[in-house]
Amino acid sequence: MKNVTFYKFNLEPSNNLRLDQLISQKLPEYSRSRIKNWMIDKKILVNGEACSPDQKISQACSVEVEFSPIESIEIGPEDIPIDVAYEDQDILIINKACGMVTHAAPGNFSGTMQNALLYRYPELKSVPRSGIIHRLDKHTSGLLIIARSLESHNTLVKQMHDRKIKKKYLSLVTGIISNISSVDRSIGRHTINRKKMAVSDKGKHALTKIHVLNRYEKASFLEIDLITGRTHQIRVHLSYLGHPVIGDKLYGFKKSFFKKYQSLTKFFDKYESNALHAASLNFRHPRNNRPLFIESDPPNDFNYIKRNLEDLSYDNPI
């Protein structure tokens, strides 16, 4: 008897995308043709019913995929160094560096966290998305949860869906933030630049909580509580407030904002990251249900910018 397990997740409706496209976003390591064949073979069920690739959904639904570990993954392992912050038989916590793409997708099938994981932990080829539970943008650093088995994956995906995985970020942004503790504005795809997201009444609900840790002469140091998990959510909300993340050129950062500070403007000529770091995770362990809390310090570039901002504020008090 073949070894078959079931991977379950939820999908939100989309007026523009077919069902096979929506599911392929959840399972980017598998080709669209393979996903279509799974649908035809009734290995994918939507709300317990068979489905077709060209189907569209008008409301949230649950998806169940019959998954066999012997099915080969379509992404190759690569010997890329990764920073393991925590490891046991069920999960990994990886401290992702700036500049690394989290999982493979069209245009990024090499050099990703997913390639690195498959090299160091080849058993992850038997887990959807190589065990990756959530993602970080390429130029965002910090903590990622990886499930080492399908059982752990399903449990953690449910925690993520139920918003029981608490994620806090640290960020340096332009300008002085005051009297703002949260941003509750929906986010959708930008109407012109399809690489960007934007605040939109037609988008999905997005809630970001903000706590100012320090204010400098021309910047703020923030702790951010991500309540929902929309694409680029923190970056979009901070840009919407008029305080883009330092380094985030896509959402409005301009090094000229600090033009009178020569040390920083020279640094920003070569800075290719965002001053945004996933600093802590708080969730229940998938095996024993015990609370697990993991922290990570920001990378050196983040700390260099922060030290300069502190020095400039000391020399030029507000």
Secondary structure as GFF3:
##gff-version 3
##sequence-region A 1 318
A	DSSP	beta_strand	5	11	.	.	.	ID=ss1
A	DSSP	alpha_helix	19	26	.	.	.	ID=ss2
A	DSSP	alpha_helix	32	40	.	.	.	ID=ss3
A	DSSP	beta_strand	44	46	.	.	.	ID=ss4
A	DSSP	beta_strand	49	50	.	.	.	ID=ss5
A	DSSP	beta_strand	61	67	.	.	.	ID=ss6
A	DSSP	beta_strand	83	87	.	.	.	ID=ss7
A	DSSP	beta_strand	91	96	.	.	.	ID=ss8
A	DSSP	alpha_helix	113	120	.	.	.	ID=ss9
A	DSSP	three_ten_helix	122	126	.	.	.	ID=ss10
A	DSSP	three_ten_helix	128	131	.	.	.	ID=ss11
A	DSSP	beta_strand	141	147	.	.	.	ID=ss12
A	DSSP	alpha_helix	150	161	.	.	.	ID=ss13
A	DSSP	beta_strand	166	174	.	.	.	ID=ss14
A	DSSP	beta_strand	182	184	.	.	.	ID=ss15
A	DSSP	beta_strand	187	189	.	.	.	ID=ss16
A	DSSP	beta_strand	197	199	.	.	.	ID=ss17
A	DSSP	beta_strand	207	215	.	.	.	ID=ss18
A	DSSP	beta_strand	219	226	.	.	.	ID=ss19
A	DSSP	alpha_helix	233	240	.	.	.	ID=ss20
A	DSSP	three_ten_helix	249	251	.	.	.	ID=ss21
A	DSSP	three_ten_helix	255	258	.	.	.	ID=ss22
A	DSSP	alpha_helix	262	270	.	.	.	ID=ss23
A	DSSP	beta_strand	276	284	.	.	.	ID=ss24
A	DSSP	beta_strand	291	295	.	.	.	ID=ss25
A	DSSP	alpha_helix	300	315	.	.	.	ID=ss26
###
